[in-house]
Amino acid sequence: MNDRLAALESAVDDLRSSIRHLEARLERLEGRTASAEEAAPDAGAAAAESSAAGTPPAIRGWRDPIAVLSLIGRLFIVLGGAYLLRAMTDTGAVPPAAGVALGLAYGLVWLALADRAGGRGQRPGAVFHGMGAAMVAFPVVVEATTHFNVLPGAASAAALAVLTAGLLAVAWRRRLQALAWIAVATAIPASLIILARTGVVVPHACFLILFGVATLWMGYSLDWLLVRWPVAVVADVVAVGVTLRALAPQPRDTPGAALAVQVALLGAYLASIAIRTLVRGRNVIPFEVVQTAAALLVGLGGALSVTQATGAGASALGIASVLIGAACYGVAFAFIERQQHRGRNVYFYTSLAIVLVLVGVGVLLPGDAETGVLAALAVACSAAWSRIGRLFLLIHAGVYLVAAALVSGAAGYDLREVLAGAGPPWPLPSPAMLVVFAAAGLSAWLAAIEPANDGSRWSRVPRFVIVLVLVLSAGGTIVGYLAPAIGRQPDGSMDAGVLATIRTGVLAIAALAVAWIGRRARFREWDWLVYPLLVGIGLKMLAQDFMHGRPATLFVALALYGTALIMAPRLRRRQV
């Protein structure tokens, strides 16, 4: 009797254990977790089962076809409920405003369920619930704006912003990158559809900019590196669209609205990048470089186009550009250079600075004043290079000098006077061109100074650019003053033969001068021009001297060219 009772008790215990085991498996398949009281007796069995399978439960949830099919089926049921609400609204059983409100509430319920599932560690369930919320709520906003006319354009952008913020908040809180991608895949198309159908672009541009900044910070904090790229691209493209709408023959957006979008795009991204690189002390990354370049092109370039076309906000844009550019220079000198392994940040901020300064000076100042400021900046950067020895200073000196030559017209004038042009009236060099000539001479002298901490061979490239501007300016200035003094004819035109000889003589003397100066080690970039000048003189003589010259002028030109061919290579070979 006792043996039978013991056997019966054992069988009941085995049956109870089997039932509990089946309940635990059923709860896992349905995406639920047992309560603490139910889970405690089965902890050992669950651990043993997980150990035997060799796969964590969260990962097995994605690989279990039954669980995935169950979640897909639940997703279809969710969508069916949404279509039921749409049918009730279409038939008039529910007013449009109420139907939209019910649809949004329905989507938010599933978003809350996604957050709860994520908090319980049920990642597949959280992802599918979030997908259901997005597939319900975002189409509701689109239909409410384009079909039922319940939401105006600006309100639809605000609704998209709230829904997107909810999805991103759950993704951030529960560390679910898939939810962030769901937000990207649903919010961006919804915004583009609404702005395309309604023509209300500015509010959605602002929404996309905020969306892009949010994904940028998600990448900073959670290392979700790819999510920010598509949002940034779409935000840039929509900002371009706002600019084009403001510049259209019949503007569809005001210049003020376009400027607001452009400043918001540039400012939001630059502020985020500055916080990361300055406050957090990080190096710039490829995304920041690419998006900054795009934001400068779209934001600053668009703002410049709008101000030039309409005259609105030009002074504010110029002042802001100069101030921010100066601040970027200050950041590079005062903060970044004090940190180790932050060389990329130096070039990032100084490159940003020179772009902003060039734009600001060009907007604020007229031609001659702009030339003077740019020439002074070139000399200042060359002087700073001679003392500090940072390569970017020499590069900026060359850029400012070239910009001054282009703004003043010196580049075109010098090329024309040295190589072509003989008709009246013969223009003399303007004062702005003489300023460029003087700045080029000072910059070339200062750039030749090699500080002790200069270890970069790349410094020879900007030095050569400065020397090239100097030689071209010197040649154009000399020809500009000498030609009318020697070759002017009674009718005011220039004697083509005499002018060709003057040009040949100036170029020959230039070849000898750069060869002689280039003998010294600190001026070694000068002799790079020797052979290009000699070849250029020969080609010019074929095109001009032999075509327009007389025996007397050809005698002088050939003698000068021959002397240059003999002496310049010899001078170049003798290094001092």
C-alpha positions as a printed Julia matrix, in Angstrom:
576×3 Matrix{Float64}:
   0.0     0.0     0.0
   2.79    2.42    0.89
   4.66    1.58   -2.34
   1.57    2.35   -4.42
   1.05    5.66   -2.6
   4.67    6.61   -3.13
   4.45    5.73   -6.82
   1.26    7.81   -7.17
   2.87   10.82   -5.46
   5.88   10.53   -7.76
   3.67   10.4   -10.83
   1.76   13.5    -9.67
   5.01   15.37   -9.12
   6.23   14.43  -12.58
   2.93   15.52  -14.11
   3.06   18.86  -12.24
   6.62   19.43  -13.44
   5.64   18.63  -17.03
   2.68   21.01  -16.91
   4.83   23.81  -15.57
   7.42   23.15  -18.25
   4.76   23.33  -20.99
   3.35   26.55  -19.53
   6.8    28.13  -19.57
   7.35   27.16  -23.21
   3.92   28.49  -24.19
   4.61   31.82  -22.51
   7.92   32.16  -24.34
   6.29   31.37  -27.69
   3.58   33.98  -27.15
   6.17   36.6   -26.19
   5.12   36.76  -22.55
   7.19   36.27  -19.44
   5.99   34.45  -16.42
   5.55   36.27  -13.16
   8.25   36.09  -10.54
   6.28   33.5    -8.53
   5.81   31.23  -11.56
   9.32   31.73  -12.89
  11.07   30.83   -9.62
  10.31   27.06   -9.65
  11.34   26.82  -13.31
  14.57   28.88  -13.17
  16.7    25.77  -13.1
  14.82   24.14  -15.96
  14.95   27.31  -18.11
  18.66   27.71  -17.48
  19.25   24.08  -18.36
  17.24   24.4   -21.55
  19.1    27.59  -22.6
  22.44   25.97  -21.83
  21.52   22.91  -23.82
  20.43   24.96  -26.8
  23.61   27.04  -26.62
  21.73   30.21  -27.65
  20.44   33.09  -25.49
  16.64   33.28  -25.3
  16.51   36.78  -26.83
  18.37   35.54  -29.91
  16.33   32.32  -30.11
  13.2    34.47  -30.27
  14.21   35.82  -33.7
  15.21   32.35  -34.92
  12.08   30.6   -33.73
   9.73   30.54  -36.75
   6.66   29.95  -34.61
   7.35   33.01  -32.48
   8.08   35.17  -35.53
   4.95   34.01  -37.32
   2.93   34.74  -34.2
   4.26   38.3   -34.14
   3.6    38.75  -37.86
   0.06   37.53  -37.36
  -0.42   40.0   -34.53
   0.93   42.76  -36.8
  -1.68   41.96  -39.43
  -4.39   42.07  -36.8
  -3.13   45.51  -35.74
  -3.3    46.73  -39.35
  -6.78   45.24  -39.67
  -7.91   47.35  -36.73
  -6.52   50.44  -38.42
  -8.41   49.7   -41.62
 -11.57   49.2   -39.59
 -11.21   52.72  -38.22
 -10.59   54.0   -41.76
 -13.74   52.26  -43.03
 -15.8    53.72  -40.2
 -14.48   57.18  -41.04
 -15.1    56.79  -44.79
 -18.69   55.67  -44.26
 -19.43   58.56  -41.9
 -19.96   56.39  -38.85
 -17.19   58.39  -37.19
 -16.47   62.08  -37.96
 -13.11   62.64  -39.71
 -11.59   64.46  -36.76
 -12.66   61.74  -34.36
 -11.45   59.04  -36.74
  -8.03   60.7   -36.97
  -7.85   61.05  -33.2
  -8.82   57.37  -32.72
  -6.23   56.29  -35.3
  -3.46   58.23  -33.59
  -4.5    56.94  -30.18
  -4.55   53.4   -31.59
  -0.99   53.81  -32.86
   0.21   55.29  -29.58
  -1.23   52.3   -27.69
   0.96   49.98  -29.71
   3.93   52.26  -29.16
   3.36   51.97  -25.42
   3.17   48.18  -25.79
   6.47   48.28  -27.68
   8.07   50.16  -24.8
   6.68   47.64  -22.3
   7.91   44.69  -24.33
  11.34   46.26  -24.62
  11.44   46.81  -20.88
  10.73   43.1   -20.35
  13.54   42.09  -22.67
  11.18   40.89  -25.43
  13.05   42.53  -28.28
  11.18   40.84  -31.17
   7.86   41.78  -29.65
   9.03   45.34  -29.07
  10.17   45.69  -32.68
   6.93   44.32  -34.12
   4.79   46.43  -31.81
   6.8    49.52  -32.81
   6.4    48.59  -36.46
   2.67   48.32  -35.97
   2.56   51.71  -34.26
   4.5    53.33  -37.13
   2.46   51.63  -39.86
  -0.74   52.89  -38.22
   0.14   56.37  -36.98
   2.16   57.82  -39.87
  -0.38   56.91  -42.6
  -3.08   58.42  -40.36
  -1.2    61.74  -40.4
  -0.8    61.55  -44.18
  -4.49   60.83  -44.74
  -5.55   63.43  -42.19
  -3.58   66.07  -44.12
  -4.09   65.11  -47.75
  -7.5    63.36  -47.75
  -9.6    64.47  -44.8
  -8.06   67.97  -44.48
  -8.13   67.69  -40.72
  -4.51   68.74  -40.22
  -2.96   71.74  -42.03
   0.61   71.49  -43.33
   2.31   72.94  -40.27
   0.2    70.81  -37.88
   1.05   67.69  -39.86
   4.76   68.43  -39.45
   4.21   68.83  -35.7
   2.29   65.54  -35.56
   5.1    63.77  -37.44
   7.61   65.29  -35.03
   5.68   63.99  -31.99
   5.3    60.48  -33.42
   8.94   60.34  -34.5
  10.07   61.57  -31.1
   8.04   58.81  -29.46
   9.59   56.11  -31.61
  13.09   57.46  -31.1
  12.53   57.78  -27.35
  11.54   54.11  -27.1
  14.45   53.14  -29.34
  16.86   55.14  -27.17
  15.42   53.96  -23.87
  15.31   50.28  -24.81
  18.44   50.33  -27.01
  16.49   49.1   -30.05
  18.21   50.32  -33.2
  15.56   48.61  -35.33
  12.96   51.04  -34.01
  15.13   53.97  -35.09
  15.29   52.52  -38.6
  11.52   52.03  -38.55
  11.16   55.72  -37.72
  13.44   56.61  -40.64
  11.59   54.3   -43.04
   8.14   55.68  -42.15
   8.58   59.29  -41.07
  10.65   60.44  -44.07
   8.23   59.1   -46.74
   5.27   60.5   -44.81
   6.86   63.95  -44.68
   7.83   63.91  -48.36
   4.34   62.83  -49.42
   2.7    65.59  -47.4
   4.99   68.38  -48.6
   4.66   67.19  -52.21
   0.86   67.12  -52.1
   0.26   70.22  -50.02
   3.15   72.46  -51.11
   3.88   73.32  -47.49
   7.63   72.73  -47.33
   9.16   74.93  -44.62
   7.58   73.19  -41.57
   8.6    69.79  -42.89
  12.11   71.03  -43.62
  12.37   72.11  -39.97
  11.04   68.7   -38.87
  13.61   66.85  -40.97
  16.43   69.02  -39.6
  15.38   68.2   -36.03
  15.05   64.54  -36.99
  18.56   64.6   -38.43
  20.05   66.16  -35.3
  18.28   63.56  -33.13
  19.75   60.69  -35.15
  23.13   62.42  -35.03
  23.09   62.38  -31.23
  21.9    58.78  -31.24
  25.02   57.97  -33.21
  27.14   59.86  -30.7
  25.62   58.16  -27.66
  24.69   54.68  -28.9
  27.12   54.17  -31.8
  24.27   53.82  -34.3
  26.43   55.13  -37.1
  24.3    54.6   -40.21
  20.91   55.9   -39.09
  21.98   59.55  -39.35
  23.04   59.41  -43.0
  19.67   59.08  -44.81
  18.0    61.68  -42.58
  20.81   64.18  -43.18
  20.65   63.64  -46.95
  16.89   64.19  -47.06
  17.15   67.29  -44.83
  19.79   68.76  -47.15
  17.71   68.07  -50.26
  14.55   69.59  -48.78
  16.53   72.68  -47.71
  17.7    73.04  -51.32
  14.06   72.81  -52.37
  13.12   75.66  -50.04
  15.9    77.79  -51.54
  14.76   77.09  -55.09
  11.16   77.9   -54.18
  12.27   81.25  -52.76
  14.33   82.05  -55.88
  11.65   81.03  -58.39
  10.23   83.7   -60.74
   7.01   83.4   -58.76
   8.31   82.67  -55.24
   6.36   80.1   -53.27
   8.31   80.72  -50.06
   9.48   84.02  -48.65
  13.2    84.9   -48.46
  12.89   85.06  -44.68
  11.53   81.52  -44.5
  14.3    80.24  -46.76
  16.96   81.98  -44.67
  15.46   80.51  -41.51
  15.66   76.98  -42.89
  19.22   77.48  -44.16
  20.43   78.93  -40.86
  18.64   76.18  -38.93
  20.31   73.47  -41.0
  23.79   74.94  -40.68
  23.45   76.02  -37.06
  21.9    72.8   -35.74
  24.57   70.54  -37.18
  27.49   72.86  -36.41
  26.33   73.32  -32.82
  26.08   69.55  -32.33
  29.5    68.97  -33.85
  31.01   71.75  -31.74
  29.6    70.26  -28.53
  31.04   66.86  -29.38
  34.48   68.07  -30.44
  34.96   70.86  -27.89
  33.0    69.83  -24.81
  33.5    66.1   -25.16
  36.98   66.45  -26.62
  36.51   64.1   -29.58
  38.02   64.12  -33.05
  35.84   64.9   -36.03
  34.53   61.87  -37.91
  33.81   61.39  -41.63
  30.08   62.05  -41.24
  30.76   65.39  -39.58
  33.12   66.45  -42.34
  30.73   65.42  -45.12
  27.63   66.89  -43.5
  29.42   70.13  -42.62
  30.47   70.52  -46.25
  26.9    69.77  -47.37
  25.44   72.17  -44.8
  27.84   74.91  -45.9
  26.93   74.35  -49.53
  23.2    74.12  -48.9
  22.83   76.45  -45.93
  25.46   79.11  -46.44
  25.44   78.89  -50.23
  21.66   79.02  -50.3
  21.57   81.96  -47.92
  24.11   83.78  -50.07
  22.01   83.14  -53.18
  18.86   84.42  -51.5
  20.53   87.57  -50.17
  22.09   88.37  -53.54
  18.8    87.85  -55.36
  16.55   89.67  -52.92
  18.84   91.85  -50.81
  17.18   90.52  -47.67
  19.4    89.87  -44.67
  22.72   90.52  -46.42
  24.28   92.51  -43.59
  23.15   90.04  -40.93
  24.51   87.13  -42.96
  27.86   88.86  -43.5
  28.31   89.86  -39.87
  27.3    86.42  -38.61
  29.67   84.7   -41.04
  32.64   86.86  -40.04
  31.95   86.48  -36.31
  31.51   82.71  -36.5
  34.61   82.43  -38.69
  36.65   84.42  -36.19
  35.28   82.21  -33.41
  36.38   79.11  -35.33
  39.89   80.54  -35.62
  39.83   81.26  -31.91
  38.68   77.73  -31.14
  41.5    76.3   -33.24
  44.15   78.38  -31.48
  42.84   78.54  -27.93
  41.38   75.08  -27.4
  42.14   72.44  -30.01
  45.87   72.98  -30.31
  46.23   72.41  -26.56
  44.9    68.89  -26.9
  46.94   65.98  -28.1
  45.9    63.92  -31.11
  43.37   66.52  -32.24
  45.04   67.61  -35.48
  41.95   66.79  -37.54
  39.93   69.2   -35.44
  42.41   71.99  -36.15
  41.99   71.63  -39.9
  38.24   71.13  -39.58
  37.67   74.37  -37.68
  40.17   76.44  -39.65
  38.69   75.23  -42.94
  35.26   76.19  -41.65
  36.68   79.54  -40.55
  38.17   80.49  -43.91
  34.95   79.66  -45.77
  32.89   81.76  -43.38
  35.32   84.67  -43.45
  35.5    84.7   -47.25
  31.71   84.7   -47.51
  31.26   87.31  -44.78
  33.84   89.71  -46.18
  32.42   89.32  -49.67
  28.9    90.1   -48.48
  29.8    93.06  -46.28
  32.44   94.97  -48.29
  32.59   96.42  -51.82
  35.3    95.38  -54.27
  38.31   97.54  -53.32
  37.66   97.27  -49.58
  37.22   93.52  -49.9
  40.52   93.3   -51.77
  42.3    95.26  -49.03
  40.91   93.06  -46.25
  41.73   89.83  -48.08
  45.26   91.03  -48.85
  45.76   92.0   -45.2
  44.52   88.57  -44.1
  47.02   86.94  -46.48
  49.88   88.91  -44.97
  48.64   88.22  -41.43
  48.46   84.46  -42.06
  51.95   84.5   -43.59
  53.29   86.38  -40.57
  51.6    83.92  -38.2
  53.11   81.06  -40.19
  56.59   82.53  -39.81
  56.16   82.48  -36.03
  53.95   79.44  -35.34
  54.68   77.17  -38.25
  51.25   75.6   -38.67
  50.64   74.47  -42.23
  47.04   75.65  -42.34
  48.22   79.25  -41.88
  50.33   79.05  -45.02
  47.46   77.44  -46.92
  45.1    80.18  -45.8
  47.61   82.84  -46.82
  47.64   81.42  -50.35
  43.84   81.18  -50.47
  43.32   84.74  -49.24
  45.91   86.05  -51.71
  44.32   84.25  -54.66
  40.9    85.5   -53.56
  42.23   89.07  -53.4
  43.7    88.71  -56.89
  40.39   87.45  -58.26
  38.24   90.07  -56.51
  40.46   92.98  -57.59
  40.66   91.76  -61.17
  44.43   91.49  -60.88
  44.49   87.88  -62.04
  42.67   88.6   -65.29
  44.5    91.88  -65.87
  47.93   90.35  -65.35
  47.26   87.42  -67.66
  45.86   89.73  -70.3
  48.69   92.26  -70.14
  51.46   89.67  -70.07
  50.08   87.31  -72.69
  47.46   89.1   -74.82
  45.56   92.31  -75.39
  46.78   95.41  -77.29
  43.71   97.42  -78.22
  42.9   100.9   -76.89
  42.27  102.12  -74.37
  45.22  100.68  -72.51
  44.25  100.32  -68.83
  46.75  101.0   -66.1
  46.87   98.83  -62.98
  44.27   99.89  -60.42
  45.19  100.72  -56.81
  43.6    97.45  -55.69
  45.95   95.56  -58.04
  48.93   97.34  -56.55
  47.71   96.31  -53.09
  47.64   92.7   -54.25
  51.15   93.09  -55.67
  52.46   94.45  -52.37
  50.66   91.79  -50.33
  52.06   89.06  -52.57
  55.6    90.37  -52.04
  55.24   90.53  -48.26
  53.56   87.14  -48.12
  56.26   85.53  -50.26
  58.98   86.92  -47.98
  57.24   85.79  -44.79
  56.27   82.43  -46.25
  59.92   81.72  -47.01
  60.71   81.75  -43.3
  60.78   78.17  -42.05
  59.9    77.87  -38.36
  61.69   75.24  -36.33
  58.51   73.19  -35.83
  57.7    73.01  -39.53
  58.17   69.42  -40.57
  55.77   69.24  -43.48
  56.89   69.01  -47.08
  53.41   70.1   -48.1
  54.31   73.66  -47.11
  56.11   74.01  -50.44
  52.79   73.91  -52.33
  51.18   77.03  -50.79
  54.56   78.78  -50.97
  54.64   78.13  -54.69
  51.09   79.47  -55.08
  52.11   82.7   -53.34
  55.21   83.02  -55.54
  53.11   82.41  -58.65
  50.73   85.23  -57.7
  53.7    87.5   -57.01
  55.41   86.82  -60.33
  52.16   87.25  -62.24
  51.35   90.47  -60.41
  54.83   91.85  -60.96
  54.76   91.01  -64.67
  51.31   92.5   -65.2
  52.18   95.67  -63.3
  55.46   96.23  -65.16
  53.92   95.6   -68.57
  50.91   97.73  -67.62
  53.09  100.77  -66.95
  55.89  100.16  -69.45
  53.83   99.4   -72.55
  52.1   102.8   -72.87
  55.36  104.59  -72.15
  57.24  102.85  -74.98
  54.8   101.31  -77.41
  51.89  103.77  -77.64
  51.16  104.96  -81.2
  49.7   108.35  -82.18
  46.18  106.91  -82.45
  46.36  105.6   -78.88
  46.83  101.94  -79.8
  49.88   99.87  -79.0
  52.54   98.86  -81.46
  52.05   95.09  -81.55
  55.74   94.39  -82.27
  57.0    96.62  -79.47
  54.39   95.23  -77.05
  55.4    91.66  -77.87
  59.05   92.53  -77.24
  58.21   94.2   -73.91
  56.35   91.09  -72.81
  59.19   88.84  -73.87
  61.68   90.99  -72.02
  59.59   91.05  -68.84
  59.15   87.27  -68.91
  62.85   86.71  -69.62
  63.85   88.93  -66.7
  61.3    87.09  -64.54
  62.92   83.76  -65.44
  66.36   85.08  -64.51
  65.01   86.6   -61.27
  63.29   83.46  -60.03
  66.34   81.37  -60.95
  68.63   83.72  -59.01
  66.34   83.95  -55.97
  65.65   80.22  -56.02
  69.33   79.45  -55.47
  68.79   80.0   -51.75
  67.33   77.13  -49.76
  64.55   79.16  -48.19
  63.36   80.28  -51.63
  63.68   76.91  -53.33
  60.06   77.02  -54.6
  60.9    79.99  -56.81
  63.02   77.97  -59.2
  60.03   75.74  -59.99
  58.97   78.54  -62.36
  62.23   78.67  -64.33
  61.51   76.05  -66.99
  57.76   76.81  -67.28
  58.68   80.44  -67.94
  61.3    79.52  -70.53
  58.88   77.22  -72.34
  56.14   79.83  -72.15
  58.38   82.52  -73.62
  59.19   80.29  -76.58
  55.53   79.58  -77.28
  54.67   83.27  -76.92
  57.36   84.25  -79.39
  55.92   81.88  -81.97
  52.42   83.3   -81.43
  53.26   87.01  -81.09
  56.84   88.12  -81.78
  57.3    86.37  -85.14
  53.76   87.3   -86.16
  53.87   91.02  -85.29
  57.53   91.85  -84.77
  59.92   93.78  -86.99
  63.63   93.0   -87.42
  64.58   95.51  -84.75
  62.08   94.24  -82.19
  62.89   90.62  -83.0
  66.6    91.33  -82.46
  65.86   92.57  -78.91
  63.38   89.78  -78.16
  65.68   86.99  -79.39
  68.63   88.43  -77.51
  66.67   88.57  -74.27
  65.25   85.09  -74.72
  68.64   83.63  -75.62
  70.2    85.22  -72.55
  67.48   83.74  -70.38
  67.99   80.28  -71.9
  71.72   80.44  -71.21
  71.77   82.02  -67.77
  68.63   80.8   -66.01
  69.56   77.07  -65.86
  73.09   77.97  -64.72
  71.76   80.21  -61.96
  69.3    77.52  -60.93
  72.08   74.94  -60.63
  74.17   77.08  -58.27
  72.5    76.57  -54.91
  73.54   78.89  -52.07
